[in-house]
Amino acid sequence: MQNYTINIKALLILTLISIAITYYIFLTPSVILEIVKDQYIFMGIGLVLIISFIYFKIKLKDLQLISYIPNTDVVPLKSTLIFFIIFQAVDFYYEDGFIGMISQWFIYWIFGVLAWIVTNNINLYKNFKFYQN
């Protein structure tokens, strides 16, 4: 059996589009706005991480980068789908049905973006320190 992988950037873009479409169909604009506003702290953390990501990218733009944390660009599709199904079953039960379940999708997406940015920032920081010495 083949191990299929998916690019993390593509996965994050596709899931954001899917979340937006699902929210548009099943939720009112005021509920969507409330879901987004509830995550302002995590979005602020993401902004700080993105700024540091851009800083390191600019500083290291002409240098050969070493991958200290492997596989920061792809994830296995099988494990991604298994995690999604498990989280959806748990959320469906604990969040009182379908609407509660899909309301969690945005925070999961933010956590995915944060995890991806953190791993990339660690790689970039280690490269920055390597070339600084």
Secondary structure, 3 states (H helix, E strand, C coil): CCCCEEEHHHHHHHHHHHHHHHHHHHCCHHHHHHHHHCCHHHHHHHHHHHHHHHHHHHHCCCCCCCCCCCCCCEEEHHHHHHHHHHHHHHHHHHCCCHHHHHHCHHHHHHHHHHHHHHHHHHHHHHHHHHHHC
